[in-house]
Amino acid sequence: MINHTSEKSTNSEPSAWMAARNNFCKKSLGIIPKLTQILNHTCQVTMIKELTEMSFD
């Protein structure tokens, strides 16, 4: 036998979850370019450090 009360609660939850997730995704997409810039910068810095250390050896 199926419990109808649990079905109703799950039916109302996805819409709220979807709205929260969509809002989070929009915010995340705004942050991603900044994170990408930081990561690219960090990678470049570490590469330069490794290259300079290699050239000094």
Number of C-alpha atoms within 10 A of each C-alpha: 3 6 7 8 8 9 10 10 10 10 10 10 10 12 11 11 11 11 11 12 13 12 11 12 12 11 11 12 10 11 11 11 11 11 12 11 11 12 12 12 12 12 12 12 12 12 12 12 12 12 12 11 10 9 8 7 6
